[in-house]
Amino acid sequence: MDLDALTAARREEWARFDVLTRVRRPSGAEVDELVTRYRAASADLSEIKTSAGRTPQGDHVSTLLARARLRLTGAPENVLRQLPRFFALQLPAALYRLRWTSLVVAVVFVATASLVAAWISRDPALVATLGSQAQLEYYAEEEFAGYYTENPAAVFAGTVWTNNAWIAAQAVLFGVTGFWPVMVLVQNAVGVGTAAAVMFAFDAGDVFVLHILPHGLLELTSIFVAGAAGLHIFWSWVAPGRRSRGESLAAAGRSLATVAVGLVLALLVAGIIEGFVTGQSWPWPVKIGIGALALAGFLFYMLVVGGRAVRHGETGDLTEYETGTPRLVAG
């Protein structure tokens, strides 16, 4: 093979190939042409290396092919550019998908806690099984309220945040089992109901409500959403639809695991409120108002921002480049 002759014959084609690799937004026809010229250049490079080994012409064609391959296959997006998309599209879309299940979980949770509280508080024998009279009186009159002020605010906020974040993460990530999110929700509902029963049995129900509401509005909502996400992951492999169970589970896991990240941040806010607001001697309307404002912000993000993201086609899943080309199913 005459390398100079080949270079002269292919110079214009390689120049056109070079131009196509630099087009920022190629049209469909340009992409087709790029693919065609990619194949032709690959054949040229093979011929050059077979006949002449490594040459400047071969290095030039190799560079063109590498650039074209990058344009055709894409490249991972910069992490700093992924963050805005995550918080503006992926996370709110994933939360929005859970809105109705979260509502059902909230209703069942509140109903369960209320039934437990009513059942125990109305039966002195059941109340007595929780501790001695002196212990329960101390809990209702001193310990319950003192829990929010016995430690430095920052330490207390960090402790409750990590505990609640771990509970939420378990509910989401172990949701594939089906029973784990249910167990987490039932345990917490029974715990809240039992505490309420003791407080109401000793005429301290107002103390219970006023100390729970400031941080509990956002904290419990986050737990409800975590439980809903876990149940969605479980249902994705129970009823996968037209996809295989593995594909359905993978898609649900990718899109809803992001919820765990979002809930960690929401629970951080709830922890700050619990540590720095709940135990303060401020007027109760102010403290509950702060909690209600935090909940309103979360619901706005979940329903308004999330609804807008879903209407733009977002599902909360990763991009096609990150997950691979999906398998198309007829029907």
N, C-alpha and C positions, 0 to 999 in steps of 0.2 A: 504494500500500500504506500502511495506517495502522500506523506503527511501534508506537504504544502498544497498539493492539489485538493486534498479533502478540505483543508482549512479555507481555501479560496472558494470551493463549491458551497461550503456550509456557512460562510461568514454572515451573509444576510439572514439566514434562518436563525443562527445563534443570536444575532443582534435583535431580531424580532422576539425571540424567546426571552432575552434579557429584559426587553421593554415590558413584556407581559408579566414577568415576575415582580415588577415594581408598581404595577397598577394597584392603587389603594382599594378601589371598589369595582372589581371587574364585572362586566355584564355576563349573562349566560353564555353568549357566543364566545367571549374572551376566555371564559373558564374552559369551554370545550377546546378552544384552540391551544390553551396552555397545556391541557392534558395530552393533546396530539403531539405538540412539539416536545413535551417531556419524554414521551416514548421515543421519538426520533432522536433526541439528544442522548438518551440512554444507549441507543444502538450505536450512535457515533462514538460515545465514550468507550463502549466495549471494544469497538474496532480499533480505536487508538491505542488502548492499553494492551490489546492482544498483539498488535503489530509493532508498536514503538515503545511500550512501557510507559513510564512516567514522563510526561512532556508538559511544557507550558500550555499548549492547546488543551491537553487533557485536564489539567488543573482548572483552566477557565471553564470548561464545560461542566466539570464536577461541581464548581461553585454555583453555576447556574441551576443545576439539578437540585442542589441542596436548598437554594432559595425557593425554587418552585415547589419542592416537597413541603417546605414550611408553610407556604401559602395554601397548598391543597389540603394539608392535614391539620393545620392550626397549631397553636402553641398554648401552653398553660397561661392563664391570665395572671397578671401580677397580683399578689395577695392584697396589696393596698387598694387595688382597683376592685377586688372581689368584696371587700368589706362593705362599701356602700350598697352593692347589689344585695348582699346578704341581709342587711338591716332594712333596706327599703323594699325588697321584693320577696326573697326567699322566706325569711322568718315570718313576716306578717301573713304571707299566703298560707304557710303551714298552720299558723294559729287560726286563721279564718276557717280553714277546713274543719277545725275541731269545735266550732262554735255551738252547734246543736248538741253534740255528744257531751261537751262541757256543761251545758245547761242541764241536761238530764242527770249527769253525775252530781252537779250541785244540788239539785232537788232531792235526789236520793240520799245524799250525804246529810243535808239539813234535816230531812225527815227521820233518818236513822238516829242522828244525834238527839233530836227532840224526843223521839220515842224512848230512847234509853234514859234521858234526863227525867222525863215524866214518870217512867216506870219505877226508877230507883227512888226518886225524891218523894213519891207518894207512899212508899212502903218503909216504915222505920226499920223493919227487920233487914231489908236489903241495904239500907244506909249503914246499919251497924256492922255489916260484914266488911265494910271498907276501912274500918279502924275504930278505935275507942272514941267515946264521946269527946274526951279532952283533945285527942288528936285531930278529930274532924272540926271541932270548934276553932282550934288554933289554925288549921288550914284555911277555914272560911274567913276568919277575922284578921289573920296576920300573914300567913305564909303565901297565899295566893297573890295578894297585892305586892308583898315584899319581894316576890320572885323577880319583879321587873326593876328593882332598885338595889338588890343586894350585891351586885357586881358593878364594876365600872362600865359605863355605857358602851364604850368601844369594844371591850371584851365581851360583854353580853351580846351586842349586835353581831359580832363575828361568830360567836358560838351558835346562836340561833340560825344565822344565815347558812353556815356550813351544814348544820343538821338538816334544815329544811331542803337545802339544795341536794343533799345526798338522797333524801326521801323522794324528791321529785325525779331525780335522775334514775333511781331504781324503778320507779313506776313506768318511766318511758322505756328505758333500755331493756328491762326484763318483761316488758309488755308482751313479748312473743309467747310467753308461757300462758297468758290468759289469766291465771289466778293471782299473779303477783300484784298488778295494779288494784285488783279487787281487794286483796288482803290489806294493802297499804291504806286504801280508802276506808275499809271497815274498821281497821285498828284505830285510825285517827278519829273516825266518827264516834266510836265507842268511847275513846279517851276524852273527847270534848264533851260528850253526853254525860259521862261519869263525873267529870269536874263540875259541870253545870248542876248536876243533881245534888252534889254536896253543898254547893253555894246556895242553891234555892232552898234546900232543906234547912239551912241555918239563916234564912232571910237575908242572904247576901247576893241575891240574883242580880241586883243592879250593879254591884261591884264586878261581877263576872262579865256582864254585857259591856260595861264601859271600859274594862281592861282588854277585852277581846277585839272590839270593833276597830280601834285605830290602826293596828297592824294586820288584824285578821281578815279585813276585807280583801286586801291584795294577796296576803299569804295563802289563805284558803282557796281563793280563786286560782292561784298558781298550781296548787295541789290538784284542784279539779281538772285543770287543763292537762296536767301531767298524766293523771289517770285516764283521761280521754285519749291522749296520744298513745298510751300503752295499749288500750283496748283496740284502737284502730290498727296498730301493728299486728296484734293478735288476729284480728278479723281479716287482715290482708292475706294470710295463708289459709285461713279456714274457708273463705269464699273469694278466691282469686279472680273470678270472672274468666275472661278468655285467655288471660296470661297464665303461665305456669306458676305454681306456688312459689318457686324460687324467685322468679322475676317480680311477682307481686310483693313478696316480702322484702326484696332488696329495694324496690322503689319506695315502699312505705317506710322502711328503716332509714333510708337516706333522707327523705323529706321530713320525717317526723323526729328524727334524732336532733335536728336543728332546734326543735322546740325545747329540748333540754337545755341548750345553750341560752336561749332567750329567757327561760324560767329561772336560770341561775341569776341572771341580771335582775329580773323582777323580784326575786326573793332577796336579793341584796338590798333593794329599796325597802322591802317589807322589814328586813332585819334592822336597817337604820331607823325606821319608824319605831320598831319595837324597843330598840335600845335607847334612842334619844328622845322619843316623844311619849310613848305609852306611860312611862313611869314618872313623867314630869307633873308638877302641881299646876298645870295650866287648866283653864276652863275646858270642860269636856267637849263642848261644841267645837273648840279650836282643834283639839286632838282628833276627834272623829272626822272633822272637816279635812284635816291633812290626809287621813287614811282614805276618805272618799275621793279626794282629788287624785291620789295615787292610783286608785282603782279606775277612776274615769280615764286617766291617761292610758292605762293598760288596755281598757276596753276600746278606746278610740284607735289605738294602734292595731289591735286585733281585728276590729270590725270595719273600721273606715279605711285605714291604710291597707289592711289585708284584703278587704273586698275590692279595692282599686287594683291591687296587684293580681288578684285572681281574674278580674275582668280583662286584664292585659295578657292573660294566658299563662301566668305563673302558677306553679303547683307546689313550690317549696323544694322540689327536687334539684339536683345538680344539673348543670348544662349537659348537652349531648356530648360535647367534647370530653367532659369529665367522666361520664357514665358509659360511653360507647353508643353506637348507633342502635336504637331500639328495634326489636323484632316486630315487623308489621303483621297485624292480624286482620283477616278479612271479616267484614260484617260489623 
